[in-house]
Amino acid sequence: MGNDYEPTIIAFCCNRCSYASADSAGTARIQYPSNIHIIRAMCSGMVHPNFVMDALTSGYADGVLICGCHIGDCHYQDGNKTAENRAEAIGLLLEDFGLEEERFRLEWVSASEGPKFAKIAEEMTKTLRELGPSPYRSG
Ligand code: FES
């Protein structure tokens, strides 16, 4: 692996809370790595595991992050609980596809938690730099 490797991370952020947290981090000039490519989702529960696996196996992403509202705060009642259940399925799929579990992360981030979003982005970028590129990217 060359020293110039930089991971690409797709972050599905729910519209009401997590997307706003990324936005508030930017507005407050809190730096986070440009490795994070944000896709706005209506709710974390609407991010199907196929989206995650497609991103990871299509050769585009080295990691996928889903961010949603804290449990109890979902604007679609319990969408984030659906996301939590799906995260378990995603864990199994990662194993099936020979991918490390660190390539996927599910986090709860409210609109006022810009610093938390930035910290998660930093941590995940660091972890993926250490892991190296996804095997699906090498071809
Ligand atoms: Fe944020 Fe459902 S609207 S997790």
Backbone and ligand atoms as CSV (ligand in chain L), in Angstrom:
chain,resi,resn,atom,element,x,y,z
A,1,MET,N,N,0.847,-1.191,0.000
A,1,MET,CA,C,0.000,0.000,0.000
A,1,MET,C,C,0.887,1.247,0.000
A,2,GLY,N,N,0.591,2.147,-0.891
A,2,GLY,CA,C,1.378,3.371,-0.962
A,2,GLY,C,C,0.994,4.334,0.136
A,3,ASN,N,N,1.882,5.293,0.390
A,3,ASN,CA,C,1.600,6.270,1.428
A,3,ASN,C,C,0.512,7.258,1.024
A,4,ASP,N,N,0.196,7.271,-0.270
A,4,ASP,CA,C,-0.754,8.270,-0.738
A,4,ASP,C,C,-2.195,7.755,-0.731
A,5,TYR,N,N,-2.407,6.557,-0.177
A,5,TYR,CA,C,-3.764,6.004,-0.140
A,5,TYR,C,C,-4.673,6.839,0.762
A,6,GLU,N,N,-5.808,7.211,0.226
A,6,GLU,CA,C,-6.824,7.908,1.014
A,6,GLU,C,C,-8.147,7.181,0.824
A,7,PRO,N,N,-8.774,6.739,1.913
A,7,PRO,CA,C,-10.035,6.016,1.782
A,7,PRO,C,C,-11.191,6.920,1.335
A,8,THR,N,N,-12.130,6.313,0.643
A,8,THR,CA,C,-13.385,6.982,0.293
A,8,THR,C,C,-14.471,6.406,1.197
A,9,ILE,N,N,-15.158,7.281,1.880
A,9,ILE,CA,C,-16.201,6.844,2.821
A,9,ILE,C,C,-17.534,7.475,2.408
A,10,ILE,N,N,-18.521,6.617,2.210
A,10,ILE,CA,C,-19.874,7.105,1.927
A,10,ILE,C,C,-20.598,7.220,3.263
A,11,ALA,N,N,-21.155,8.382,3.528
A,11,ALA,CA,C,-21.912,8.587,4.771
A,11,ALA,C,C,-23.371,8.879,4.428
A,12,PHE,N,N,-24.247,7.938,4.767
A,12,PHE,CA,C,-25.685,8.179,4.626
A,12,PHE,C,C,-26.134,8.877,5.907
A,13,CYS,N,N,-26.587,10.106,5.773
A,13,CYS,CA,C,-26.989,10.878,6.954
A,13,CYS,C,C,-28.473,11.201,6.871
A,14,CYS,N,N,-29.201,10.932,7.946
A,14,CYS,CA,C,-30.634,11.230,7.909
A,14,CYS,C,C,-30.850,12.736,7.874
A,15,ASN,N,N,-31.875,13.106,7.187
A,15,ASN,CA,C,-32.137,14.505,6.841
A,15,ASN,C,C,-32.270,15.423,8.042
A,16,ARG,N,N,-32.994,14.975,9.071
A,16,ARG,CA,C,-33.371,15.876,10.157
A,16,ARG,C,C,-32.250,16.136,11.158
A,17,CYS,N,N,-31.502,15.096,11.493
A,17,CYS,CA,C,-30.501,15.260,12.553
A,17,CYS,C,C,-29.072,15.175,12.034
A,18,SER,N,N,-28.728,14.043,11.468
A,18,SER,CA,C,-27.315,13.800,11.168
A,18,SER,C,C,-26.799,14.675,10.036
A,19,TYR,N,N,-27.621,14.877,9.023
A,19,TYR,CA,C,-27.183,15.757,7.935
A,19,TYR,C,C,-26.955,17.161,8.496
A,20,ALA,N,N,-27.859,17.567,9.389
A,20,ALA,CA,C,-27.719,18.888,10.011
A,20,ALA,C,C,-26.459,18.953,10.883
A,21,SER,N,N,-26.071,17.825,11.480
A,21,SER,CA,C,-24.858,17.835,12.314
A,21,SER,C,C,-23.625,18.049,11.443
A,22,ALA,N,N,-23.601,17.412,10.270
A,22,ALA,CA,C,-22.474,17.607,9.353
A,22,ALA,C,C,-22.453,19.055,8.888
A,23,ASP,N,N,-23.640,19.574,8.645
A,23,ASP,CA,C,-23.772,20.960,8.209
A,23,ASP,C,C,-23.291,21.910,9.311
A,24,SER,N,N,-23.700,21.610,10.552
A,24,SER,CA,C,-23.318,22.507,11.655
A,24,SER,C,C,-21.815,22.430,11.925
A,25,ALA,N,N,-21.229,21.257,11.681
A,25,ALA,CA,C,-19.766,21.156,11.828
A,25,ALA,C,C,-19.101,22.092,10.816
A,26,GLY,N,N,-19.617,22.076,9.593
A,26,GLY,CA,C,-19.056,22.944,8.557
A,26,GLY,C,C,-19.256,24.412,8.881
A,27,THR,N,N,-20.463,24.751,9.341
A,27,THR,CA,C,-20.770,26.146,9.661
A,27,THR,C,C,-19.891,26.654,10.801
A,28,ALA,N,N,-19.614,25.753,11.768
A,28,ALA,CA,C,-18.777,26.137,12.918
A,28,ALA,C,C,-17.286,26.018,12.592
A,29,ARG,N,N,-17.001,25.713,11.341
A,29,ARG,CA,C,-15.607,25.561,10.865
A,29,ARG,C,C,-14.851,24.479,11.628
A,30,ILE,N,N,-15.598,23.432,11.998
A,30,ILE,CA,C,-14.948,22.274,12.615
A,30,ILE,C,C,-14.490,21.390,11.467
A,31,GLN,N,N,-13.206,21.169,11.406
A,31,GLN,CA,C,-12.643,20.429,10.280
A,31,GLN,C,C,-12.937,18.931,10.416
A,32,TYR,N,N,-13.299,18.316,9.299
A,32,TYR,CA,C,-13.320,16.848,9.251
A,32,TYR,C,C,-12.836,16.431,7.876
A,33,PRO,N,N,-12.352,15.206,7.743
A,33,PRO,CA,C,-11.678,14.815,6.507
A,33,PRO,C,C,-12.593,14.863,5.281
A,34,SER,N,N,-12.008,15.243,4.183
A,34,SER,CA,C,-12.756,15.309,2.916
A,34,SER,C,C,-12.993,13.918,2.331
A,35,ASN,N,N,-12.519,12.902,3.028
A,35,ASN,CA,C,-12.756,11.510,2.609
A,35,ASN,C,C,-14.232,11.142,2.695
A,36,ILE,N,N,-14.977,11.897,3.516
A,36,ILE,CA,C,-16.391,11.599,3.751
A,36,ILE,C,C,-17.253,12.215,2.653
A,37,HIS,N,N,-18.003,11.376,1.979
A,37,HIS,CA,C,-18.921,11.842,0.933
A,37,HIS,C,C,-20.345,11.612,1.450
A,38,ILE,N,N,-21.039,12.692,1.709
A,38,ILE,CA,C,-22.341,12.587,2.374
A,38,ILE,C,C,-23.489,12.433,1.380
A,39,ILE,N,N,-24.334,11.465,1.673
A,39,ILE,CA,C,-25.582,11.292,0.922
A,39,ILE,C,C,-26.720,11.507,1.918
A,40,ARG,N,N,-27.597,12.432,1.583
A,40,ARG,CA,C,-28.703,12.735,2.486
A,40,ARG,C,C,-29.809,11.697,2.301
A,41,ALA,N,N,-30.194,11.057,3.392
A,41,ALA,CA,C,-31.283,10.070,3.364
A,41,ALA,C,C,-32.428,10.627,4.211
A,42,MET,N,N,-33.645,10.240,3.929
A,42,MET,CA,C,-34.758,10.748,4.730
A,42,MET,C,C,-34.667,10.240,6.166
A,43,CYS,N,N,-34.197,8.998,6.321
A,43,CYS,CA,C,-34.118,8.387,7.657
A,43,CYS,C,C,-33.085,7.266,7.581
A,44,SER,N,N,-32.400,7.019,8.683
A,44,SER,CA,C,-31.401,5.933,8.675
A,44,SER,C,C,-32.072,4.593,8.377
A,45,GLY,N,N,-33.357,4.478,8.747
A,45,GLY,CA,C,-34.084,3.231,8.514
A,45,GLY,C,C,-34.423,3.007,7.056
A,46,MET,N,N,-34.199,4.016,6.229
A,46,MET,CA,C,-34.483,3.874,4.800
A,46,MET,C,C,-33.237,3.490,4.002
A,47,VAL,N,N,-32.125,3.320,4.699
A,47,VAL,CA,C,-30.893,2.912,4.015
A,47,VAL,C,C,-30.836,1.386,4.026
A,48,HIS,N,N,-31.203,0.806,2.910
A,48,HIS,CA,C,-31.243,-0.653,2.817
A,48,HIS,C,C,-29.823,-1.231,2.809
A,49,PRO,N,N,-29.626,-2.400,3.394
A,49,PRO,CA,C,-28.296,-3.021,3.372
A,49,PRO,C,C,-27.710,-3.155,1.958
A,50,ASN,N,N,-28.577,-3.290,0.956
A,50,ASN,CA,C,-28.067,-3.374,-0.424
A,50,ASN,C,C,-27.297,-2.116,-0.815
A,51,PHE,N,N,-27.743,-0.955,-0.322
A,51,PHE,CA,C,-27.036,0.297,-0.648
A,51,PHE,C,C,-25.621,0.254,-0.082
A,52,VAL,N,N,-25.543,-0.260,1.146
A,52,VAL,CA,C,-24.246,-0.331,1.827
A,52,VAL,C,C,-23.329,-1.304,1.090
A,53,MET,N,N,-23.862,-2.476,0.790
A,53,MET,CA,C,-23.025,-3.493,0.155
A,53,MET,C,C,-22.657,-3.106,-1.272
A,54,ASP,N,N,-23.587,-2.455,-1.974
A,54,ASP,CA,C,-23.270,-1.996,-3.339
A,54,ASP,C,C,-22.122,-0.989,-3.303
A,55,ALA,N,N,-22.188,-0.071,-2.339
A,55,ALA,CA,C,-21.123,0.938,-2.233
A,55,ALA,C,C,-19.773,0.270,-1.967
A,56,LEU,N,N,-19.804,-0.769,-1.132
A,56,LEU,CA,C,-18.547,-1.425,-0.743
A,56,LEU,C,C,-18.024,-2.402,-1.791
A,57,THR,N,N,-18.901,-2.961,-2.581
A,57,THR,CA,C,-18.446,-3.997,-3.528
A,57,THR,C,C,-18.405,-3.506,-4.974
A,58,SER,N,N,-18.824,-2.269,-5.183
A,58,SER,CA,C,-18.810,-1.742,-6.556
A,58,SER,C,C,-17.455,-1.140,-6.910
A,59,GLY,N,N,-16.566,-1.100,-5.909
A,59,GLY,CA,C,-15.255,-0.516,-6.173
A,59,GLY,C,C,-15.219,0.980,-5.905
A,60,TYR,N,N,-16.289,1.521,-5.340
A,60,TYR,CA,C,-16.306,2.964,-5.097
A,60,TYR,C,C,-15.871,3.345,-3.678
A,61,ALA,N,N,-16.399,2.621,-2.685
A,61,ALA,CA,C,-16.150,3.032,-1.299
A,61,ALA,C,C,-15.273,2.031,-0.551
A,62,ASP,N,N,-14.477,2.572,0.368
A,62,ASP,CA,C,-13.694,1.719,1.279
A,62,ASP,C,C,-14.426,1.517,2.592
A,63,GLY,N,N,-15.380,2.374,2.847
A,63,GLY,CA,C,-16.145,2.262,4.073
A,63,GLY,C,C,-17.476,2.976,3.931
A,64,VAL,N,N,-18.436,2.560,4.747
A,64,VAL,CA,C,-19.762,3.189,4.734
A,64,VAL,C,C,-20.169,3.518,6.167
A,65,LEU,N,N,-20.648,4.722,6.321
A,65,LEU,CA,C,-21.130,5.202,7.619
A,65,LEU,C,C,-22.615,5.527,7.466
A,66,ILE,N,N,-23.420,5.064,8.415
A,66,ILE,CA,C,-24.818,5.507,8.470
A,66,ILE,C,C,-24.980,6.298,9.762
A,67,CYS,N,N,-25.507,7.495,9.647
A,67,CYS,CA,C,-25.772,8.307,10.835
A,67,CYS,C,C,-27.262,8.611,10.917
A,68,GLY,N,N,-27.827,8.425,12.092
A,68,GLY,CA,C,-29.237,8.699,12.300
A,68,GLY,C,C,-29.465,9.439,13.598
A,69,CYS,N,N,-30.714,9.764,13.850
A,69,CYS,CA,C,-31.109,10.414,15.107
A,69,CYS,C,C,-30.905,9.428,16.266
A,70,HIS,N,N,-30.752,9.981,17.453
A,70,HIS,CA,C,-30.647,9.129,18.636
A,70,HIS,C,C,-31.943,8.321,18.792
A,71,ILE,N,N,-31.808,7.160,19.422
A,71,ILE,CA,C,-32.977,6.312,19.666
A,71,ILE,C,C,-34.022,7.121,20.455
A,72,GLY,N,N,-35.255,7.087,19.964
A,72,GLY,CA,C,-36.330,7.878,20.580
A,72,GLY,C,C,-36.567,9.195,19.863
A,73,ASP,N,N,-35.616,9.624,19.035
A,73,ASP,CA,C,-35.730,10.924,18.362
A,73,ASP,C,C,-36.002,10.824,16.866
A,74,CYS,N,N,-36.138,9.600,16.349
A,74,CYS,CA,C,-36.344,9.433,14.904
A,74,CYS,C,C,-37.650,10.115,14.483
A,75,HIS,N,N,-37.583,10.866,13.402
A,75,HIS,CA,C,-38.766,11.569,12.912
A,75,HIS,C,C,-39.746,10.636,12.212
A,76,TYR,N,N,-39.335,9.396,12.032
A,76,TYR,CA,C,-40.231,8.373,11.478
A,76,TYR,C,C,-40.465,7.298,12.535
A,77,GLN,N,N,-40.560,7.742,13.781
A,77,GLN,CA,C,-40.830,6.918,14.961
A,77,GLN,C,C,-39.689,5.972,15.314
A,78,ASP,N,N,-39.526,4.897,14.554
A,78,ASP,CA,C,-38.510,3.926,14.960
A,78,ASP,C,C,-37.640,3.477,13.781
A,79,GLY,N,N,-37.449,4.394,12.845
A,79,GLY,CA,C,-36.593,4.085,11.693
A,79,GLY,C,C,-35.178,3.718,12.124
A,80,ASN,N,N,-34.704,4.400,13.173
A,80,ASN,CA,C,-33.334,4.105,13.605
A,80,ASN,C,C,-33.220,2.715,14.258
A,81,LYS,N,N,-34.333,2.229,14.792
A,81,LYS,CA,C,-34.297,0.845,15.307
A,81,LYS,C,C,-34.207,-0.130,14.140
A,82,THR,N,N,-34.874,0.209,13.043
A,82,THR,CA,C,-34.754,-0.609,11.832
A,82,THR,C,C,-33.293,-0.607,11.376
A,83,ALA,N,N,-32.691,0.579,11.398
A,83,ALA,CA,C,-31.277,0.692,10.990
A,83,ALA,C,C,-30.390,-0.165,11.894
A,84,GLU,N,N,-30.710,-0.157,13.185
A,84,GLU,CA,C,-29.920,-0.935,14.141
A,84,GLU,C,C,-30.028,-2.435,13.826
A,85,ASN,N,N,-31.241,-2.879,13.523
A,85,ASN,CA,C,-31.424,-4.297,13.172
A,85,ASN,C,C,-30.703,-4.639,11.872
A,86,ARG,N,N,-30.777,-3.709,10.926
A,86,ARG,CA,C,-30.114,-3.960,9.652
A,86,ARG,C,C,-28.595,-3.986,9.794
A,87,ALA,N,N,-28.094,-3.240,10.770
A,87,ALA,CA,C,-26.644,-3.214,10.972
A,87,ALA,C,C,-26.124,-4.620,11.291
A,88,GLU,N,N,-26.945,-5.379,12.000
A,88,GLU,CA,C,-26.539,-6.765,12.304
A,88,GLU,C,C,-26.455,-7.571,11.021
A,89,ALA,N,N,-27.439,-7.394,10.131
A,89,ALA,CA,C,-27.427,-8.100,8.847
A,89,ALA,C,C,-26.228,-7.663,8.015
A,90,ILE,N,N,-25.925,-6.375,8.067
A,90,ILE,CA,C,-24.784,-5.853,7.301
A,90,ILE,C,C,-23.484,-6.482,7.808
A,91,GLY,N,N,-23.400,-6.660,9.128
A,91,GLY,CA,C,-22.221,-7.317,9.699
A,91,GLY,C,C,-22.006,-8.704,9.113
A,92,LEU,N,N,-23.106,-9.438,8.969
A,92,LEU,CA,C,-23.014,-10.793,8.398
A,92,LEU,C,C,-22.628,-10.740,6.924
A,93,LEU,N,N,-23.187,-9.766,6.212
A,93,LEU,CA,C,-22.870,-9.633,4.784
A,93,LEU,C,C,-21.400,-9.276,4.580
A,94,LEU,N,N,-20.891,-8.418,5.443
A,94,LEU,CA,C,-19.476,-8.041,5.335
A,94,LEU,C,C,-18.603,-9.280,5.434
A,95,GLU,N,N,-18.947,-10.125,6.392
A,95,GLU,CA,C,-18.196,-11.363,6.586
A,95,GLU,C,C,-18.274,-12.231,5.323
A,96,ASP,N,N,-19.490,-12.364,4.792
A,96,ASP,CA,C,-19.679,-13.172,3.571
A,96,ASP,C,C,-18.845,-12.657,2.410
A,97,PHE,N,N,-18.715,-11.326,2.336
A,97,PHE,CA,C,-17.983,-10.720,1.230
A,97,PHE,C,C,-16.490,-10.553,1.530
A,98,GLY,N,N,-16.068,-11.058,2.680
A,98,GLY,CA,C,-14.650,-10.994,3.030
A,98,GLY,C,C,-14.177,-9.590,3.375
A,99,LEU,N,N,-15.080,-8.789,3.904
A,99,LEU,CA,C,-14.721,-7.414,4.266
A,99,LEU,C,C,-14.661,-7.270,5.788
A,100,GLU,N,N,-13.735,-6.446,6.253
A,100,GLU,CA,C,-13.582,-6.232,7.687
A,100,GLU,C,C,-14.788,-5.466,8.244
A,101,GLU,N,N,-15.160,-5.793,9.485
A,101,GLU,CA,C,-16.335,-5.149,10.095
A,101,GLU,C,C,-16.146,-3.639,10.272
A,102,GLU,N,N,-14.869,-3.218,10.348
A,102,GLU,CA,C,-14.583,-1.785,10.535
A,102,GLU,C,C,-14.951,-0.945,9.309
A,103,ARG,N,N,-15.274,-1.616,8.219
A,103,ARG,CA,C,-15.629,-0.858,7.010
A,103,ARG,C,C,-17.063,-0.317,7.065
A,104,PHE,N,N,-17.779,-0.686,8.121
A,104,PHE,CA,C,-19.141,-0.177,8.282
A,104,PHE,C,C,-19.324,0.331,9.705
A,105,ARG,N,N,-20.027,1.440,9.819
A,105,ARG,CA,C,-20.291,1.994,11.149
A,105,ARG,C,C,-21.677,2.635,11.165
A,106,LEU,N,N,-22.400,2.431,12.245
A,106,LEU,CA,C,-23.713,3.053,12.467
A,106,LEU,C,C,-23.603,3.921,13.712
A,107,GLU,N,N,-23.985,5.198,13.580
A,107,GLU,CA,C,-23.854,6.132,14.701
A,107,GLU,C,C,-25.094,7.002,14.821
A,108,TRP,N,N,-25.373,7.412,16.043
A,108,TRP,CA,C,-26.477,8.364,16.284
A,108,TRP,C,C,-25.868,9.733,16.533
A,109,VAL,N,N,-26.295,10.683,15.724
A,109,VAL,CA,C,-25.742,12.042,15.838
A,109,VAL,C,C,-26.874,13.055,15.671
A,110,SER,N,N,-27.089,13.875,16.675
A,110,SER,CA,C,-28.166,14.868,16.586
A,110,SER,C,C,-27.670,16.125,15.874
A,111,ALA,N,N,-28.619,16.985,15.535
A,111,ALA,CA,C,-28.294,18.197,14.766
A,111,ALA,C,C,-27.284,19.086,15.485
A,112,SER,N,N,-27.298,19.040,16.816
A,112,SER,CA,C,-26.398,19.922,17.577
A,112,SER,C,C,-25.024,19.288,17.829
A,113,GLU,N,N,-24.813,18.097,17.283
A,113,GLU,CA,C,-23.566,17.382,17.584
A,113,GLU,C,C,-22.563,17.400,16.420
A,114,GLY,N,N,-22.357,18.591,15.905
A,114,GLY,CA,C,-21.361,18.746,14.842
A,114,GLY,C,C,-19.986,18.216,15.245
A,115,PRO,N,N,-19.501,18.552,16.458
A,115,PRO,CA,C,-18.185,18.038,16.864
A,115,PRO,C,C,-18.150,16.502,16.904
A,116,LYS,N,N,-19.275,15.889,17.299
A,116,LYS,CA,C,-19.316,14.416,17.332
A,116,LYS,C,C,-19.219,13.860,15.917
A,117,PHE,N,N,-19.946,14.473,14.978
A,117,PHE,CA,C,-19.873,14.005,13.591
A,117,PHE,C,C,-18.428,14.101,13.083
A,118,ALA,N,N,-17.780,15.228,13.376
A,118,ALA,CA,C,-16.397,15.425,12.915
A,118,ALA,C,C,-15.473,14.377,13.532
A,119,LYS,N,N,-15.700,14.055,14.805
A,119,LYS,CA,C,-14.851,13.059,15.492
A,119,LYS,C,C,-15.029,11.670,14.855
A,120,ILE,N,N,-16.279,11.309,14.577
A,120,ILE,CA,C,-16.548,10.011,13.940
A,120,ILE,C,C,-15.875,9.953,12.565
A,121,ALA,N,N,-15.992,11.062,11.819
A,121,ALA,CA,C,-15.379,11.117,10.484
A,121,ALA,C,C,-13.866,10.938,10.586
A,122,GLU,N,N,-13.259,11.593,11.566
A,122,GLU,CA,C,-11.808,11.479,11.783
A,122,GLU,C,C,-11.427,10.039,12.113
A,123,GLU,N,N,-12.171,9.469,13.072
A,123,GLU,CA,C,-11.857,8.105,13.531
A,123,GLU,C,C,-11.981,7.098,12.393
A,124,MET,N,N,-13.060,7.207,11.649
A,124,MET,CA,C,-13.288,6.216,10.588
A,124,MET,C,C,-12.244,6.360,9.482
A,125,THR,N,N,-11.888,7.577,9.170
A,125,THR,CA,C,-10.849,7.804,8.151
A,125,THR,C,C,-9.532,7.196,8.614
A,126,LYS,N,N,-9.200,7.421,9.867
A,126,LYS,CA,C,-7.942,6.885,10.415
A,126,LYS,C,C,-7.941,5.353,10.362
A,127,THR,N,N,-9.061,4.757,10.809
A,127,THR,CA,C,-9.177,3.293,10.819
A,127,THR,C,C,-9.019,2.726,9.413
A,128,LEU,N,N,-9.662,3.370,8.445
A,128,LEU,CA,C,-9.619,2.846,7.074
A,128,LEU,C,C,-8.266,3.088,6.423
A,129,ARG,N,N,-7.587,4.153,6.817
A,129,ARG,CA,C,-6.218,4.360,6.315
A,129,ARG,C,C,-5.344,3.192,6.764
A,130,GLU,N,N,-5.553,2.780,8.016
A,130,GLU,CA,C,-4.751,1.679,8.566
A,130,GLU,C,C,-5.112,0.343,7.906
A,131,LEU,N,N,-6.410,0.157,7.617
A,131,LEU,CA,C,-6.854,-1.101,6.983
A,131,LEU,C,C,-6.391,-1.224,5.536
A,132,GLY,N,N,-6.310,-0.086,4.874
A,132,GLY,CA,C,-5.951,-0.096,3.455
A,132,GLY,C,C,-7.199,-0.182,2.583
A,133,PRO,N,N,-6.997,-0.130,1.267
A,133,PRO,CA,C,-8.145,-0.106,0.352
A,133,PRO,C,C,-8.985,-1.372,0.439
A,134,SER,N,N,-10.260,-1.217,0.143
A,134,SER,CA,C,-11.132,-2.384,0.029
A,134,SER,C,C,-10.621,-3.278,-1.085
A,135,PRO,N,N,-10.672,-4.593,-0.897
A,135,PRO,CA,C,-10.220,-5.497,-1.968
A,135,PRO,C,C,-11.039,-5.323,-3.245
A,136,TYR,N,N,-12.213,-4.762,-3.127
A,136,TYR,CA,C,-13.064,-4.549,-4.317
A,136,TYR,C,C,-12.621,-3.316,-5.104
A,137,ARG,N,N,-11.705,-2.540,-4.544
A,137,ARG,CA,C,-11.207,-1.366,-5.257
A,137,ARG,C,C,-9.953,-1.685,-6.040
A,138,SER,N,N,-9.242,-2.718,-5.618
A,138,SER,CA,C,-7.921,-2.957,-6.207
A,138,SER,C,C,-7.979,-3.304,-7.689
A,139,GLY,N,N,-9.078,-3.932,-8.126
A,139,GLY,CA,C,-9.183,-4.258,-9.540
A,139,GLY,C,C,-9.534,-3.037,-10.338
L,1,FES,FE1,FE,-33.186,10.418,11.725
L,1,FES,FE2,FE,-35.049,8.469,11.351
L,1,FES,S1,S,-35.212,10.546,10.870
L,1,FES,S2,S,-33.018,8.288,12.083
